[in-house]
Amino acid sequence: MEHNIYIYILVMAGVTYLIRALPLVLVKREITSPFIKSFLYYVPYATLAAMTFPAILDSTGSVVSAVCGFGTALLLSYMEKSLLTVSLCSCAVVFVVERLIL
């Protein structure tokens, strides 16, 4: 059986278009429900967290260093440090923990 990559690309494009176009077609008036509005407000944050957290745990040589870096990032973010400070300190903690484990 011969596989045609153009069919795959066409199907993916159609599915992507439908996912984006269906809400515009189905919802014609403004959403007034506070529950739905708050749900839609938090969906991007929940999706980003669901995609990022597993990647954090798999990105280093050991789970221990990943958790230490993640904890550092959480602590510094809670203290309202800048993004550059959080990322550099988290990378430094992962580096140090990786060197101590080996």
C-alpha positions, 0 to 999 in steps of 0.5 A, a space after each residue: 500500500 502506497 502512502 500519499 503524504 499530501 492526503 495526510 497534510 490535507 486531513 490535518 489541515 481540515 481538522 485544524 480548520 474545523 477546530 478553529 472554525 466551529 466555535 465561530 459558526 456555532 456561537 453567534 452571540 456573546 457569551 454571558 454566563 460567568 461560569 463559561 467565561 471563567 472556564 474559557 479564561 483559565 483553559 490556556 493556563 491549564 493547557 500550558 501547565 499540562 504540556 509544560 510539567 511533564 516536559 520539565 520532569 523529562 528534560 534533565 538527567 534525573 527527576 531529582 534535579 528536575 524537581 529541584 529546578 522546578 521548585 526553584 522556579 516556583 519559589 522565585 516566581 512566587 517572590 515576583 522575580 523577573 523571567 530571566 532571573 527565574 530561568 537562570 537560577 533554575 538552570 544553575 540549580 539543575 546544573 549543580 544538582 546534576 554535578 552533585 548526583 554524578 
